[in-house]
Amino acid sequence: MASTKELNIEDYLLPNRNTLLQCSFLGDDCVEIDTKDVTYLTLSIENLKELIQLIKKAEKEYKSNGLL
């Protein structure tokens, strides 16, 4: 998970071996997924669980830095 001083946190989700999705977390319990290189998304239950964990990890980072 990468972050800058402003805490624009980004990470990646690999739903299948041909697709790498950039995910941005802005501290609002949400994720923004960059879809400019894909036509559609197919996410499994495991992908969704992983995405939830990434959101929780980002939120923890925001809170530990006093931004939430």
Secondary structure, 3 states (H helix, E strand, C coil): CECCCCCCEEEEEEEECCEEEEEEECCCCCCEECCCCCCCCCCCHHHHHHHHHHHHHHHHHHHHCCCC
